[in-house]
Amino acid sequence: LIFIMHLQEFVTVLVRDPRIQKEDSWHSYIDYEIFIHTNSICFTRKTSCVRRRYREFLWLRQRLQSNAVLIQLPELPSRTPFFNMNNPNHVDHRRQGLQEFLEKILQDALLLSDSRLHLFLQTQLSPEDMEACVSGQTKYSVADAILSFASLNRRFPIEDEEGKKGKNDADSDSESSSSGLGPSDDSISCGCKASPASEES
């Protein structure tokens, strides 16, 4: 008997390990580890781990929505003035909401073709650097950014205390994410449209 296994594509995403990061003596924020494991040809790396904070999710949703106006994007967990980062229930409720948001996003082929999503999930670039990379203002391509980040991070941050480096972003988690970033010139160099051969360059 010959069994033919049809390899189903899958993308597993976990949002986990919330940590409080200090920006300065007055300001702190929580970031979360995003773990991706996939066999999808849409992804440059099949396994990755990065840390992102809530305001970066807000930025991602805004940018995805502006590039896919006909799609109704899922909502993020709402911002509440009563959110307390020292309250495990508050933090876990937000973590679950962020995971559900990503799970829904990753089921949409059109959204999967947006390079910003891949940079968000598989590099530690800031929103400004992601925009610059997508619009061709950097020396490195989207795939380069993802591959070089992977080579810097052989071990996953959850097992590695050094992965705790908080980014020195001066801006707070304010809801008014200023999108004064230049016009989005969407020459997509990553995602489902990219040929896997580009990984080898």
C-alpha positions as CSV (number, residue, x, y, z in Angstrom):
1,L,0.0,0.0,0.0
2,I,1.2,3.5,-0.9
3,F,0.1,6.3,1.4
4,I,0.3,9.7,-0.2
5,M,0.5,12.4,2.4
6,H,-1.0,15.7,1.3
7,L,0.9,18.3,3.3
8,Q,-1.6,20.8,4.5
9,E,-0.2,24.3,4.9
10,F,-0.5,25.6,8.5
11,V,0.5,28.7,10.4
12,T,0.7,28.5,14.2
13,V,0.9,31.8,16.0
14,L,1.2,32.2,19.8
15,V,1.2,35.5,21.7
16,R,2.7,34.7,25.1
17,D,5.2,35.7,27.8
18,P,4.0,39.2,28.6
19,R,6.8,41.3,30.2
20,I,6.9,44.7,31.8
21,Q,9.6,46.8,30.2
22,K,10.8,50.1,31.6
23,E,11.2,53.0,29.2
24,D,12.5,55.4,31.8
25,S,11.9,56.1,35.5
26,W,8.3,57.2,34.8
27,H,7.1,55.0,32.0
28,S,6.7,51.3,31.5
29,Y,4.9,49.2,29.0
30,I,4.2,45.5,28.4
31,D,5.5,43.6,25.4
32,Y,4.5,40.2,24.3
33,E,6.4,37.4,22.5
34,I,5.0,36.4,19.1
35,F,5.9,32.9,18.2
36,I,5.4,31.7,14.6
37,H,5.7,28.2,13.3
38,T,4.6,27.4,9.8
39,N,5.2,25.4,6.6
40,S,3.6,28.1,4.4
41,I,5.5,29.3,1.4
42,C,4.3,32.8,2.3
43,F,6.9,33.0,5.1
44,T,10.6,33.5,4.6
45,R,11.4,31.9,8.0
46,K,9.4,28.8,9.1
47,T,10.0,29.5,12.8
48,S,10.5,32.9,14.5
49,C,10.1,34.7,17.8
50,V,9.8,38.5,18.3
51,R,8.5,40.9,20.9
52,R,5.9,43.5,20.2
53,R,3.9,46.0,22.3
54,Y,0.3,47.0,22.0
55,R,0.9,50.2,20.1
56,E,2.8,48.3,17.4
57,F,-0.3,46.1,16.9
58,L,-2.3,49.3,16.5
59,W,0.1,50.5,13.9
60,L,0.0,47.2,12.1
61,R,-3.8,47.1,11.9
62,Q,-3.9,50.7,10.6
63,R,-1.4,50.0,7.9
64,L,-3.0,46.7,6.8
65,Q,-6.4,48.4,6.7
66,S,-5.1,51.3,4.5
67,N,-3.7,48.8,2.0
68,A,-6.8,46.5,2.0
69,V,-9.7,48.9,2.2
70,L,-12.2,46.4,1.0
71,I,-11.4,43.9,3.9
72,Q,-13.0,44.4,7.3
73,L,-10.1,43.7,9.6
74,P,-10.7,42.0,13.0
75,E,-10.6,44.3,16.0
76,L,-7.8,44.6,18.5
77,P,-8.6,44.3,22.2
78,S,-10.0,47.7,23.1
79,R,-7.9,50.3,24.8
80,T,-9.2,50.9,28.3
81,P,-8.3,53.6,30.8
82,F,-8.7,51.0,33.5
83,F,-6.0,48.7,32.0
84,N,-3.6,47.8,34.8
85,M,-0.3,46.1,33.7
86,N,0.1,44.7,37.2
87,N,-3.2,42.9,37.0
88,P,-2.7,39.4,35.5
89,N,-6.3,39.2,34.3
90,H,-6.1,42.5,32.4
91,V,-2.8,41.4,30.8
92,D,-4.0,38.0,29.9
93,H,-7.2,39.3,28.4
94,R,-5.2,41.6,26.2
95,R,-2.8,38.8,25.3
96,Q,-5.7,36.6,24.2
97,G,-7.2,39.4,22.1
98,L,-3.9,40.1,20.4
99,Q,-3.5,36.4,19.6
100,E,-7.0,36.1,18.1
101,F,-6.3,39.2,16.0
102,L,-3.2,37.6,14.5
103,E,-4.9,34.3,14.0
104,K,-7.7,35.9,11.9
105,I,-5.2,38.1,10.0
106,L,-3.1,35.1,9.0
107,Q,-6.1,33.4,7.4
108,D,-6.5,36.1,4.8
109,A,-4.4,35.6,1.6
110,L,-4.5,39.3,0.7
111,L,-3.2,40.4,4.1
112,L,-0.6,37.7,4.0
113,S,0.9,39.4,0.9
114,D,1.6,42.6,2.8
115,S,5.3,42.9,3.6
116,R,4.6,44.9,6.7
117,L,2.9,41.9,8.3
118,H,6.0,39.7,7.7
119,L,8.4,42.3,9.1
120,F,6.1,42.8,12.1
121,L,6.0,39.1,12.8
122,Q,9.6,38.1,12.0
123,T,11.9,41.0,12.7
124,Q,12.3,43.5,15.6
125,L,12.3,46.5,13.2
126,S,10.4,49.6,14.5
127,P,7.3,50.8,12.5
128,E,9.4,53.6,11.0
129,D,12.1,51.1,9.8
130,M,9.4,48.7,8.5
131,E,7.9,51.5,6.4
132,A,11.3,52.4,5.1
133,C,12.1,48.8,4.2
134,V,8.7,48.2,2.4
135,S,9.1,51.4,0.4
136,G,12.6,50.5,-0.8
137,Q,14.5,53.2,1.3
138,T,16.8,50.7,3.0
139,K,19.8,48.8,1.6
140,Y,18.2,45.6,2.8
141,S,15.1,43.9,1.3
142,V,12.2,42.5,3.4
143,A,13.6,39.0,3.1
144,D,17.1,40.2,4.0
145,A,15.7,41.8,7.2
146,I,13.9,38.6,8.2
147,L,16.9,36.3,7.5
148,S,19.4,38.6,9.3
149,F,17.1,38.9,12.3
150,A,16.8,35.1,12.4
151,S,20.6,34.7,12.3
152,L,21.0,37.1,15.2
153,N,18.5,35.1,17.3
154,R,19.4,31.5,17.3
155,R,17.8,30.9,20.6
156,F,14.2,31.9,21.4
157,P,13.8,34.9,23.7
158,I,11.5,32.9,26.0
159,E,14.5,30.8,27.0
160,D,16.9,33.7,26.9
161,E,16.9,36.5,29.4
162,E,18.9,38.7,27.0
163,G,15.8,38.7,24.7
164,K,14.4,41.0,27.3
165,K,15.9,44.1,25.7
166,G,13.1,46.7,25.5
167,K,13.2,49.1,22.6
168,N,14.0,52.7,23.5
169,D,11.0,54.1,21.9
170,A,10.4,57.6,23.2
171,D,6.7,57.6,22.3
172,S,4.2,56.1,24.7
173,D,1.4,53.7,24.0
174,S,-0.8,56.6,23.1
175,E,-3.8,55.8,20.9
176,S,-3.0,58.6,18.4
177,S,-0.6,56.6,16.4
178,S,0.6,59.4,14.1
179,S,0.8,58.0,10.6
180,G,2.9,60.8,9.2
181,L,4.9,58.2,7.5
182,G,5.2,58.8,3.8
183,P,2.9,57.4,1.1
184,S,2.9,53.7,1.0
185,D,4.5,52.5,-2.2
186,D,3.6,48.9,-2.1
187,S,6.2,47.0,-4.0
188,I,5.8,43.8,-2.2
189,S,9.0,41.9,-2.0
190,C,7.8,39.3,0.5
191,G,4.7,37.3,1.2
192,C,2.8,34.9,-0.9
193,K,3.7,36.7,-4.1
194,A,7.4,36.2,-3.5
195,S,9.2,33.2,-5.0
196,P,10.9,31.0,-2.4
197,A,14.1,31.2,-4.5
198,S,14.7,34.8,-3.3
199,E,15.6,33.3,0.1
200,E,18.9,32.1,-1.2
201,S,20.4,35.5,-2.2
